[in-house]
Amino acid sequence: MLWESIIIALEGLKANKMRSILTMLGIIIGVGAVIAMVSIGMGVQNKIQDSIAGLGSNLLIITPGATSPSGVRLAAGSNTTLTNKDAQAIGRQIEGVSAVAPSVSKQYQLVYGNKNWMTTVQGTTPEFVSVRNFNVELGRFFSNQEVETRMRVAVLGKTTADNLFGTIYPVGQTVRINSAPFVVVGVFEGKGQSAGGMDQDDVVVIPLTTAQERMMGISYIQTISVQAVSPESINQAQEDITSLLRSRHKLAKDMPDDFTVRNLAAVMATAEETTKTITLLLGNIAAISLLVGGIGIMNIMLVSVTERTREIGIRKALGATYRNILLQFLIEAIVIGVTGGLIGIGLGIAAAYAISAIAGWNTAISSGSILMAFGFSVAIGLFFGIYPARKAALLDPIDALRYE
């Protein structure tokens, strides 16, 4: 009986092709829209996660200046409150810290031959590579000895290297940074854009002491990047660093911090929560069209019941029970939902790939969204098919046979 009902339902769809297509259109669009919208939301979520993770794992960023409810408050001299000795103290005294990389940065023009390129020049220490998840593709990174002796060596980001050297092998070449000659000792692997749209490969890294004393003429630190031992220890490390710096800067209990410690793990958690909410919102908006499709199924099933009143009467006269008639019309409604859902899955996947290819957006198709959309389409067909099926099953056989 079940298989017969499925065959009858499919024959009914084939007999009224245009009506069947229009009925399924709401389900097709709904399922496709849910998959496409959720894939966009998950693509954004993955991009943000990758961008934040690309900055470094278990990362704490320490910057000078106190925070206030209205933002960063830069009091007199508060932008020079961090020193290299603070960074060294953090590395020595905080147990939950695996690496510390102090840094300073400034925009400079680089010149090689007849080419020039304006970029960010960052002075730091060898720990920078592990703390900030950079990998050297060509050559090497500079050593602690080169930091101590203020050597003029540089490691280029991929964008900077490509714009200055093109097809020329950059390692061993000499570039001028603000008119001072630097030997290129390495080139980083490409990292792409950050969450804020900044090109992480448009950078030049030089020894910290070289940047401070030979380039900028400063003795303070602009940023200290700290890598915690594990995700579990990052909050404790943040508290210990805050206590240590307050003690080193001789701040009384009633005085605010003259520095800011940002926990990127907390930033990532907040970003994940936000993008999940956005993905859920997009999915719910798209799911509205599924409800519209369900109403279309109910409408066409009611029309089908009216058209087939005599057929129902004949079936009942030949012995069909309430359950047989109910099952037949329910299966027809479910077949519409299943067929529309399968077509919608194909449309949604194609739309996600098209959006990624044409608009350049990150999309991530998940099996969970496909199963959810398909299950919802089947449930919609079942829910909105119950009333017409029940109406057909309750028809009096004598009245149905008299129906014209």
Salt bridges, closest charged atoms under 4 A:
ASP86 OD1 - ARG248 NE 2.66
ASP86 OD2 - HIS249 NE2 2.97
GLU137 OE1 - LYS158 NZ 3.62
GLU146 OE2 - ARG140 NH2 2.91
GLU213 OE1 - ARG150 NH1 3.18
ASP257 OD1 - ARG246 NH1 2.52
ASP258 OD1 - HIS249 ND1 2.88
GLU307 OE2 - ARG19 NH1 3.04
GLU311 OE1 - ARG308 NE 3.18
GLU311 OE2 - ARG315 NE 3.05
GLU332 OE2 - ARG308 NH1 2.85
